[in-house]
Amino acid sequence: MKINRGVIAVIAVLIILAPLGYSVLSAVVGPGGQQAEPFLEKPENASKCVRDTTYMRFHHMDYLRELRNDAVRRGIRGEVGLFSCRECHTSRERFCNQCHEAVNLNLNCFRCHYYP
């Protein structure tokens, strides 16, 4: 029995692409449909953040790093700092940790800064 080379090639391609197909299918159909977004504390006593929500969601680490560099390296201390965040976002567990744990990120801010 002679096996056609084309059949062997098709089987090899299917074996190679099977994990990719499974990944795509599980992402679309996945357990429970859509994954829930991490719960983040919504401050009751604040009318608005120092920047808009979308900016803070994706760029807060850059903003905080910039504030840190101003304070530590340039000696410029402005109105906004980690303490300002704590005034509205009172719980580190319900705000910072929720999102950072969801994306598997370890925080190093609180080695030095107290955030009850």
PyMOL CGO cylinders between C-alpha atoms (Angstrom):
from pymol import cmd
from pymol.cgo import CYLINDER

trace = [
    CYLINDER, 0.00, 0.00, 0.00, 1.36, 3.27, -1.12, 0.3, 1, 1, 1, 1, 1, 1,
    CYLINDER, 1.36, 3.27, -1.12, 0.36, 6.33, 0.92, 0.3, 1, 1, 1, 1, 1, 1,
    CYLINDER, 0.36, 6.33, 0.92, 0.00, 9.53, -1.03, 0.3, 1, 1, 1, 1, 1, 1,
    CYLINDER, 0.00, 9.53, -1.03, 2.46, 12.27, 0.04, 0.3, 1, 1, 1, 1, 1, 1,
    CYLINDER, 2.46, 12.27, 0.04, -0.33, 14.84, -0.12, 0.3, 1, 1, 1, 1, 1, 1,
    CYLINDER, -0.33, 14.84, -0.12, -2.33, 12.93, 2.51, 0.3, 1, 1, 1, 1, 1, 1,
    CYLINDER, -2.33, 12.93, 2.51, 0.70, 12.78, 4.79, 0.3, 1, 1, 1, 1, 1, 1,
    CYLINDER, 0.70, 12.78, 4.79, 1.30, 16.51, 4.36, 0.3, 1, 1, 1, 1, 1, 1,
    CYLINDER, 1.30, 16.51, 4.36, -2.34, 17.33, 5.19, 0.3, 1, 1, 1, 1, 1, 1,
    CYLINDER, -2.34, 17.33, 5.19, -2.24, 15.14, 8.31, 0.3, 1, 1, 1, 1, 1, 1,
    CYLINDER, -2.24, 15.14, 8.31, 1.04, 16.76, 9.43, 0.3, 1, 1, 1, 1, 1, 1,
    CYLINDER, 1.04, 16.76, 9.43, -0.38, 20.27, 8.96, 0.3, 1, 1, 1, 1, 1, 1,
    CYLINDER, -0.38, 20.27, 8.96, -3.53, 19.34, 10.91, 0.3, 1, 1, 1, 1, 1, 1,
    CYLINDER, -3.53, 19.34, 10.91, -1.43, 17.95, 13.77, 0.3, 1, 1, 1, 1, 1, 1,
    CYLINDER, -1.43, 17.95, 13.77, 0.68, 21.10, 13.85, 0.3, 1, 1, 1, 1, 1, 1,
    CYLINDER, 0.68, 21.10, 13.85, -2.31, 23.48, 13.72, 0.3, 1, 1, 1, 1, 1, 1,
    CYLINDER, -2.31, 23.48, 13.72, -4.53, 21.55, 16.18, 0.3, 1, 1, 1, 1, 1, 1,
    CYLINDER, -4.53, 21.55, 16.18, -3.24, 23.40, 19.30, 0.3, 1, 1, 1, 1, 1, 1,
    CYLINDER, -3.24, 23.40, 19.30, -3.82, 26.77, 17.62, 0.3, 1, 1, 1, 1, 1, 1,
    CYLINDER, -3.82, 26.77, 17.62, -7.35, 25.79, 16.65, 0.3, 1, 1, 1, 1, 1, 1,
    CYLINDER, -7.35, 25.79, 16.65, -8.04, 24.60, 20.19, 0.3, 1, 1, 1, 1, 1, 1,
    CYLINDER, -8.04, 24.60, 20.19, -6.77, 27.90, 21.63, 0.3, 1, 1, 1, 1, 1, 1,
    CYLINDER, -6.77, 27.90, 21.63, -8.97, 29.96, 19.33, 0.3, 1, 1, 1, 1, 1, 1,
    CYLINDER, -8.97, 29.96, 19.33, -12.01, 27.78, 19.98, 0.3, 1, 1, 1, 1, 1, 1,
    CYLINDER, -12.01, 27.78, 19.98, -11.56, 27.84, 23.76, 0.3, 1, 1, 1, 1, 1, 1,
    CYLINDER, -11.56, 27.84, 23.76, -11.14, 31.63, 23.71, 0.3, 1, 1, 1, 1, 1, 1,
    CYLINDER, -11.14, 31.63, 23.71, -14.38, 32.05, 21.77, 0.3, 1, 1, 1, 1, 1, 1,
    CYLINDER, -14.38, 32.05, 21.77, -16.50, 29.42, 23.49, 0.3, 1, 1, 1, 1, 1, 1,
    CYLINDER, -16.50, 29.42, 23.49, -14.56, 29.23, 26.78, 0.3, 1, 1, 1, 1, 1, 1,
    CYLINDER, -14.56, 29.23, 26.78, -15.98, 28.26, 30.17, 0.3, 1, 1, 1, 1, 1, 1,
    CYLINDER, -15.98, 28.26, 30.17, -18.85, 30.54, 31.11, 0.3, 1, 1, 1, 1, 1, 1,
    CYLINDER, -18.85, 30.54, 31.11, -18.67, 32.58, 27.92, 0.3, 1, 1, 1, 1, 1, 1,
    CYLINDER, -18.67, 32.58, 27.92, -17.04, 35.91, 28.75, 0.3, 1, 1, 1, 1, 1, 1,
    CYLINDER, -17.04, 35.91, 28.75, -14.58, 36.35, 31.56, 0.3, 1, 1, 1, 1, 1, 1,
    CYLINDER, -14.58, 36.35, 31.56, -15.61, 38.80, 34.23, 0.3, 1, 1, 1, 1, 1, 1,
    CYLINDER, -15.61, 38.80, 34.23, -13.59, 41.97, 34.69, 0.3, 1, 1, 1, 1, 1, 1,
    CYLINDER, -13.59, 41.97, 34.69, -11.90, 42.30, 38.06, 0.3, 1, 1, 1, 1, 1, 1,
    CYLINDER, -11.90, 42.30, 38.06, -13.98, 44.16, 40.62, 0.3, 1, 1, 1, 1, 1, 1,
    CYLINDER, -13.98, 44.16, 40.62, -12.47, 47.54, 41.35, 0.3, 1, 1, 1, 1, 1, 1,
    CYLINDER, -12.47, 47.54, 41.35, -13.51, 49.78, 44.17, 0.3, 1, 1, 1, 1, 1, 1,
    CYLINDER, -13.51, 49.78, 44.17, -15.47, 52.76, 42.92, 0.3, 1, 1, 1, 1, 1, 1,
    CYLINDER, -15.47, 52.76, 42.92, -14.82, 55.72, 45.20, 0.3, 1, 1, 1, 1, 1, 1,
    CYLINDER, -14.82, 55.72, 45.20, -17.90, 57.32, 46.71, 0.3, 1, 1, 1, 1, 1, 1,
    CYLINDER, -17.90, 57.32, 46.71, -16.32, 60.53, 47.94, 0.3, 1, 1, 1, 1, 1, 1,
    CYLINDER, -16.32, 60.53, 47.94, -14.55, 61.59, 44.74, 0.3, 1, 1, 1, 1, 1, 1,
    CYLINDER, -14.55, 61.59, 44.74, -16.06, 63.51, 41.88, 0.3, 1, 1, 1, 1, 1, 1,
    CYLINDER, -16.06, 63.51, 41.88, -13.24, 62.69, 39.45, 0.3, 1, 1, 1, 1, 1, 1,
    CYLINDER, -13.24, 62.69, 39.45, -9.75, 61.24, 39.35, 0.3, 1, 1, 1, 1, 1, 1,
    CYLINDER, -9.75, 61.24, 39.35, -6.60, 63.24, 38.65, 0.3, 1, 1, 1, 1, 1, 1,
    CYLINDER, -6.60, 63.24, 38.65, -6.81, 61.92, 35.07, 0.3, 1, 1, 1, 1, 1, 1,
    CYLINDER, -6.81, 61.92, 35.07, -9.64, 60.32, 33.12, 0.3, 1, 1, 1, 1, 1, 1,
    CYLINDER, -9.64, 60.32, 33.12, -10.51, 56.70, 33.86, 0.3, 1, 1, 1, 1, 1, 1,
    CYLINDER, -10.51, 56.70, 33.86, -9.24, 55.22, 30.61, 0.3, 1, 1, 1, 1, 1, 1,
    CYLINDER, -9.24, 55.22, 30.61, -5.87, 56.93, 30.97, 0.3, 1, 1, 1, 1, 1, 1,
    CYLINDER, -5.87, 56.93, 30.97, -5.50, 55.77, 34.57, 0.3, 1, 1, 1, 1, 1, 1,
    CYLINDER, -5.50, 55.77, 34.57, -6.54, 52.21, 33.72, 0.3, 1, 1, 1, 1, 1, 1,
    CYLINDER, -6.54, 52.21, 33.72, -3.79, 51.79, 31.15, 0.3, 1, 1, 1, 1, 1, 1,
    CYLINDER, -3.79, 51.79, 31.15, -1.12, 54.34, 32.12, 0.3, 1, 1, 1, 1, 1, 1,
    CYLINDER, -1.12, 54.34, 32.12, -1.30, 54.79, 35.91, 0.3, 1, 1, 1, 1, 1, 1,
    CYLINDER, -1.30, 54.79, 35.91, 2.05, 53.06, 36.34, 0.3, 1, 1, 1, 1, 1, 1,
    CYLINDER, 2.05, 53.06, 36.34, 3.73, 55.59, 34.04, 0.3, 1, 1, 1, 1, 1, 1,
    CYLINDER, 3.73, 55.59, 34.04, 1.97, 58.46, 35.81, 0.3, 1, 1, 1, 1, 1, 1,
    CYLINDER, 1.97, 58.46, 35.81, 3.02, 57.22, 39.25, 0.3, 1, 1, 1, 1, 1, 1,
    CYLINDER, 3.02, 57.22, 39.25, 6.58, 56.65, 38.05, 0.3, 1, 1, 1, 1, 1, 1,
    CYLINDER, 6.58, 56.65, 38.05, 6.67, 60.21, 36.71, 0.3, 1, 1, 1, 1, 1, 1,
    CYLINDER, 6.67, 60.21, 36.71, 5.41, 61.56, 40.05, 0.3, 1, 1, 1, 1, 1, 1,
    CYLINDER, 5.41, 61.56, 40.05, 8.01, 59.46, 41.88, 0.3, 1, 1, 1, 1, 1, 1,
    CYLINDER, 8.01, 59.46, 41.88, 10.82, 60.75, 39.68, 0.3, 1, 1, 1, 1, 1, 1,
    CYLINDER, 10.82, 60.75, 39.68, 9.69, 64.34, 40.25, 0.3, 1, 1, 1, 1, 1, 1,
    CYLINDER, 9.69, 64.34, 40.25, 9.58, 63.87, 44.02, 0.3, 1, 1, 1, 1, 1, 1,
    CYLINDER, 9.58, 63.87, 44.02, 12.67, 61.72, 44.59, 0.3, 1, 1, 1, 1, 1, 1,
    CYLINDER, 12.67, 61.72, 44.59, 15.05, 62.83, 41.87, 0.3, 1, 1, 1, 1, 1, 1,
    CYLINDER, 15.05, 62.83, 41.87, 14.02, 66.43, 41.26, 0.3, 1, 1, 1, 1, 1, 1,
    CYLINDER, 14.02, 66.43, 41.26, 12.66, 67.38, 44.69, 0.3, 1, 1, 1, 1, 1, 1,
    CYLINDER, 12.66, 67.38, 44.69, 9.33, 68.50, 43.21, 0.3, 1, 1, 1, 1, 1, 1,
    CYLINDER, 9.33, 68.50, 43.21, 6.38, 67.48, 45.35, 0.3, 1, 1, 1, 1, 1, 1,
    CYLINDER, 6.38, 67.48, 45.35, 3.04, 68.35, 43.87, 0.3, 1, 1, 1, 1, 1, 1,
    CYLINDER, 3.04, 68.35, 43.87, -0.54, 67.99, 45.02, 0.3, 1, 1, 1, 1, 1, 1,
    CYLINDER, -0.54, 67.99, 45.02, -0.88, 64.51, 43.52, 0.3, 1, 1, 1, 1, 1, 1,
    CYLINDER, -0.88, 64.51, 43.52, 0.84, 61.48, 45.00, 0.3, 1, 1, 1, 1, 1, 1,
    CYLINDER, 0.84, 61.48, 45.00, 0.10, 58.05, 46.39, 0.3, 1, 1, 1, 1, 1, 1,
    CYLINDER, 0.10, 58.05, 46.39, -1.61, 59.69, 49.35, 0.3, 1, 1, 1, 1, 1, 1,
    CYLINDER, -1.61, 59.69, 49.35, -4.02, 61.35, 46.92, 0.3, 1, 1, 1, 1, 1, 1,
    CYLINDER, -4.02, 61.35, 46.92, -4.94, 57.93, 45.56, 0.3, 1, 1, 1, 1, 1, 1,
    CYLINDER, -4.94, 57.93, 45.56, -5.61, 56.65, 49.09, 0.3, 1, 1, 1, 1, 1, 1,
    CYLINDER, -5.61, 56.65, 49.09, -8.05, 59.45, 49.79, 0.3, 1, 1, 1, 1, 1, 1,
    CYLINDER, -8.05, 59.45, 49.79, -10.53, 58.00, 47.28, 0.3, 1, 1, 1, 1, 1, 1,
    CYLINDER, -10.53, 58.00, 47.28, -9.41, 54.40, 46.88, 0.3, 1, 1, 1, 1, 1, 1,
    CYLINDER, -9.41, 54.40, 46.88, -9.40, 53.47, 50.54, 0.3, 1, 1, 1, 1, 1, 1,
    CYLINDER, -9.40, 53.47, 50.54, -8.70, 49.75, 50.29, 0.3, 1, 1, 1, 1, 1, 1,
    CYLINDER, -8.70, 49.75, 50.29, -5.58, 48.40, 48.65, 0.3, 1, 1, 1, 1, 1, 1,
    CYLINDER, -5.58, 48.40, 48.65, -7.12, 44.89, 48.61, 0.3, 1, 1, 1, 1, 1, 1,
    CYLINDER, -7.12, 44.89, 48.61, -10.29, 46.04, 46.83, 0.3, 1, 1, 1, 1, 1, 1,
    CYLINDER, -10.29, 46.04, 46.83, -8.55, 48.34, 44.40, 0.3, 1, 1, 1, 1, 1, 1,
    CYLINDER, -8.55, 48.34, 44.40, -4.86, 47.82, 43.60, 0.3, 1, 1, 1, 1, 1, 1,
    CYLINDER, -4.86, 47.82, 43.60, -4.56, 44.14, 44.44, 0.3, 1, 1, 1, 1, 1, 1,
    CYLINDER, -4.56, 44.14, 44.44, -7.73, 43.03, 42.61, 0.3, 1, 1, 1, 1, 1, 1,
    CYLINDER, -7.73, 43.03, 42.61, -6.53, 44.18, 39.21, 0.3, 1, 1, 1, 1, 1, 1,
    CYLINDER, -6.53, 44.18, 39.21, -2.85, 43.38, 39.70, 0.3, 1, 1, 1, 1, 1, 1,
    CYLINDER, -2.85, 43.38, 39.70, -3.65, 39.82, 40.79, 0.3, 1, 1, 1, 1, 1, 1,
    CYLINDER, -3.65, 39.82, 40.79, -5.89, 39.38, 37.73, 0.3, 1, 1, 1, 1, 1, 1,
    CYLINDER, -5.89, 39.38, 37.73, -2.96, 40.23, 35.44, 0.3, 1, 1, 1, 1, 1, 1,
    CYLINDER, -2.96, 40.23, 35.44, -0.40, 38.40, 37.63, 0.3, 1, 1, 1, 1, 1, 1,
    CYLINDER, -0.40, 38.40, 37.63, 1.65, 41.47, 38.49, 0.3, 1, 1, 1, 1, 1, 1,
    CYLINDER, 1.65, 41.47, 38.49, 3.58, 41.95, 41.72, 0.3, 1, 1, 1, 1, 1, 1,
    CYLINDER, 3.58, 41.95, 41.72, 3.50, 45.43, 43.21, 0.3, 1, 1, 1, 1, 1, 1,
    CYLINDER, 3.50, 45.43, 43.21, 6.65, 46.90, 44.67, 0.3, 1, 1, 1, 1, 1, 1,
    CYLINDER, 6.65, 46.90, 44.67, 5.20, 50.28, 45.70, 0.3, 1, 1, 1, 1, 1, 1,
    CYLINDER, 5.20, 50.28, 45.70, 4.24, 49.08, 49.14, 0.3, 1, 1, 1, 1, 1, 1,
    CYLINDER, 4.24, 49.08, 49.14, 7.67, 47.98, 50.24, 0.3, 1, 1, 1, 1, 1, 1,
    CYLINDER, 7.67, 47.98, 50.24, 8.20, 51.62, 51.15, 0.3, 1, 1, 1, 1, 1, 1,
    CYLINDER, 8.20, 51.62, 51.15, 4.72, 53.17, 51.13, 0.3, 1, 1, 1, 1, 1, 1,
    CYLINDER, 4.72, 53.17, 51.13, 2.10, 52.42, 53.74, 0.3, 1, 1, 1, 1, 1, 1,
    CYLINDER, 2.10, 52.42, 53.74, -1.33, 51.80, 52.25, 0.3, 1, 1, 1, 1, 1, 1,
    CYLINDER, -1.33, 51.80, 52.25, -3.74, 50.32, 54.80, 0.3, 1, 1, 1, 1, 1, 1,
]
cmd.load_cgo(trace, "trace")
